[in-house]
Amino acid sequence: MSLHPDRDQIRIENVLSALGSPVRLAVVRVLDAGGEHNCSAVLRTLGITAKSTMTHHWRVLRESGVIWQHPSGRENLLSLRREDLDARYPGLLDAVLAGAADDEALTAAASK
């Protein structure tokens, strides 16, 4: 598999596996706002301080076809491959993100 799979090379099992990690799902939720985000900004948003621990997560998201990642100076820019994912699996990303938001709301309500 290349650094970024072509749209027709994206496989459902890889996407679901990538989205199955709470950290990676949180990254996707941040990127769903649209546009490109540098890695440091995503980490700050998530409250993650150790960049080195994210290398694996970036790779899984990139190689599964969930994100685009490209260098920009000393950083990498990340963006969600929403168009490609929606074309391959219509409604999947929306359903996963809605489920994650519902889970977060239930967790927040339960902790009050």
N, C-alpha and C positions, 0 to 999 in steps of 0.2 A: 504494500500500500504506500502511496506517495505521502508526502508531508501533509497535504490536504487531498482527501479523495474527491474525485469528480462527483457531481450530483448522482449519477447512476451507479456509483460505487458505494454510496452510503447504505449501510445495512441496518435494519431495525434492531437486531440483537446488540450491535455496537452502540447505537444511540441509547437504547434502554439501559445498557450497562453503564454508560457514561453518566446518564441522568440518575442512576441509582445511588450515587454517592451524595450525601448531604452537602458536602463542600462544593462539589461540581454543580449540583442543582442550585445552590446559592449563587454561584458565579453566573449561571445562565439567567437567573432572575435579575441580577444586576445588568447584564448585557441586554436583556429584553427591553430596556428603556430605549434602545436604538443607538446608532452611531458607533464610533470606535472609542474604546476606553483603554488607557494604558494599564499595564499590569499593576503598578503601584496604586493607582486610584481604585481599582477593584479590590485589592487587598485592604486598603484603608476602609473602604465601605463595609467590608466583611469583618473588620477588626482582626485581621491576620497580620502578624508582624514578621513571621519567618518566610521570606521569599523562597528559600531553598525547598521548603516542603511543598510548594505549589508546582514545581517543575513537572512532576508526574501528572498532576491534575490537568495542567495545560495540554500536555501531550495526549492524554486520553480524550479530552474534549476535541482537540484538533484532529486527531487520527480517526475519530468516530464520525467526523463530519458535522459536529455541532457548532464549532466556532471556526472563524478565520483568525490566524495569528500571523502578523508580519512585523519585522523589525522596523523601528523608527528611532534612529539615534541609538542611545544606550538602553532603550526600552523596547518592549514588544507592544503592539497595539492589538487589541482583541475586539472582535465583533461577532454577533450571533448570526449563524447562517439560516436565518428564519425563512428566507425565500426558498432555499434548497430543501429545508426540512418540511415546509408546508407543501411543496410540490411532491415530494416523495411520500409523505405521510400526513395527509390533510387532517388538521384538527389535533394531531398528537401533541405538539408543543403547547398549544392552548390548554389542552386537558391536563397535562402534567403540571404546568405553571399554576393553573386554577387549583388543582389538588394540593400543591405545595402551599399556596396562600391559605386554603382552608385549614390545612394541618397546622400552620403557624397560628392562625386565629384560635383554633381549638386549644392549642398548647398555651397560648397567652391567657385565654379565658380560664383554663384549669389552674393556672398559677396564681390567680387573684384570690 
